[in-house]
Amino acid sequence: MSQQPNAESHSNGFVFVTSTKKQRKSRNFAKRYARPTASEPGPGGKSPVDVERYLRCFEETQFDLKSSEYFLKAAKQVLSILCAVKLERIVCLGLGKILECPISRHQLAFIRCLREELGFGGPIEYFDPVFCEQAVEILERLGGVVLRENCEGKYLAEVATLFYLPHCPKQISNNLLWKNWNSQQLGNIFLIGNSFAGIVANCPRRLLENNARFILEVEDFCREVPFDNTFKHTDIFNDTSLHYFDNANLKDKPEEFWDSPEPHYTEEDLELITRNIQQGLTLTGNGSNKSNEQHLEEASD
């Protein structure tokens, strides 16, 4: 992997940001995420989405976002960090219901526009347990690969990987860190998502120690680049940062620092859809017995 660019203008630790707005926790996952099949009416009796019309509207969303001050500045910040990195994967987790939610649609537009700015030639890999058949069709029509296995965020970064986790539960980021808990693989992670600084500043430490311990552990060697939330809709990209890791500090950690058990979460603070929760939902029937690796191999053929 290429050496990371110098970013002296950014803090070596978190850039702490305070916020008076608290996030509302999701409780009843089965009720919230039960969803129709592609042939059934959507929520509130709505008919299935016209895919062609959606794609036309999505083009307008992309065009609007790409010319915005927010995107132009955020893309420049990302490029300044990744300019010397040979990026090999882009993984997008937790987009949500892209057919129904304008926030999700704009976040999808962001990662697609950023892929173009980075000159990345590979497909974006997507996963969210709430994707319905039509969402999968749309993402594949847009050139993406939809992963089918719920890894709960535990993806290996064996190569330089940009992870996009827009407003994802903190346990997804925590699981990603745990899965790559060694100096080499953490150095392969470039993560755009909820500010780690904001998570630490706004959550009681006792809860973080149980439910986001690895976010706490990276405080000393995670560099965070906050995106200025200037987009016209302020609830889409708020509290978003690029996170990456200081290779020099990673190598200085003692061996016992990397000996950490897999995280387990208390029900009172559980926000992600686990495999067990997903199995209890109303599934769309688009599932597959194939692994994520098999889907990627098919996409590259």
Sequence and secondary structure as in RCSB ss.txt:
>XXXX:A:sequence
MSQQPNAESHSNGFVFVTSTKKQRKSRNFAKRYARPTASEPGPGGKSPVDVERYLRCFEETQFDLKSSEYFLKAA
KQVLSILCAVKLERIVCLGLGKILECPISRHQLAFIRCLREELGFGGPIEYFDPVFCEQAVEILERLGGVVLREN
CEGKYLAEVATLFYLPHCPKQISNNLLWKNWNSQQLGNIFLIGNSFAGIVANCPRRLLENNARFILEVEDFCREV
PFDNTFKHTDIFNDTSLHYFDNANLKDKPEEFWDSPEPHYTEEDLELITRNIQQGLTLTGNGSNKSNEQHLEEAS
D
>XXXX:A:secstr
       TTS SS      S        HHHHH    TTS  GGG     HHHHHHHHHHHHHHHHTSHHHHHHH
HHHHHHHTTS   EEEEE    TTT HHHHHHHHHHHHHHHHHT  S EEEE TT  HHHHHHHHHTT EE  S 
 TT    SS EEEEETT  HHHHHHHHHHT SHHHHTTEEEEEE HHHHHHHS HHHHHHH HHHHHGGGTEEEE
E    SSSTTTSTTEEEEEE HHHHHTS GGGG        GGG  S  HHHHHTS   S   SS HHHHHHHHH
 
